[in-house]
Amino acid sequence: LPLPSLDLGCVQRHLADLTRPTEAPTLLREMLQAPPELALRIQLQVLDTAQSHLEQQAQLSRPEY
């Protein structure tokens, strides 16, 4: 059974609100519909995508000296 605190309907309704990284909504939709083994692989891809995006944002926000 799913965790009571996890409302997948709510997650799916708000996927369109994700704008960065641009591929995040698509990857998360695929992950939610995928069989478990593929879902785990997609989770790793989501993490790589998010980490790369966060690193880019951190570099942009660093002050230049």
C-alpha positions in Angstrom: 0.0 0.0 0.0 1.2 3.5 -0.7 2.2 5.7 2.2 -0.8 7.6 3.6 1.1 10.9 3.4 1.9 10.4 -0.3 -0.9 11.7 -2.5 0.1 10.8 -6.0 -2.8 12.7 -7.5 -1.6 15.9 -5.9 2.0 15.2 -7.2 0.7 14.6 -10.7 -1.5 17.7 -10.7 1.5 19.9 -9.7 4.1 18.4 -12.1 3.3 21.2 -14.6 4.4 23.7 -12.0 8.0 22.4 -12.2 9.8 24.6 -14.6 13.4 23.8 -13.8 15.1 21.7 -14.8 13.0 21.6 -17.9 13.0 17.8 -18.2 11.9 17.3 -14.5 8.1 17.0 -15.2 8.6 14.5 -18.0 11.0 12.3 -16.0 8.8 12.3 -12.9 5.7 11.4 -15.0 7.7 8.5 -16.5 8.9 7.4 -13.1 5.4 7.4 -11.6 4.1 5.1 -14.4 7.1 2.8 -14.8 7.6 -0.6 -13.3 9.7 -0.6 -10.1 13.1 -1.5 -11.7 12.8 1.2 -14.4 11.4 3.7 -11.8 14.6 3.3 -9.8 16.7 4.0 -12.9 14.6 7.1 -13.6 15.0 8.3 -10.0 18.8 8.2 -10.5 18.4 10.2 -13.7 16.2 12.7 -11.9 18.8 13.1 -9.1 21.6 13.6 -11.7 19.5 16.2 -13.5 18.6 18.0 -10.3 22.2 18.0 -9.0 23.5 19.3 -12.3 20.9 22.1 -12.3 21.7 23.0 -8.6 25.4 23.1 -9.4 24.8 25.5 -12.3 22.6 27.7 -10.1 25.3 27.8 -7.4 27.9 28.9 -9.9 25.7 31.7 -11.2 24.9 33.0 -7.8 28.6 33.2 -6.6 29.9 36.7 -6.4 32.7 37.5 -8.8 35.9 38.8 -7.0 
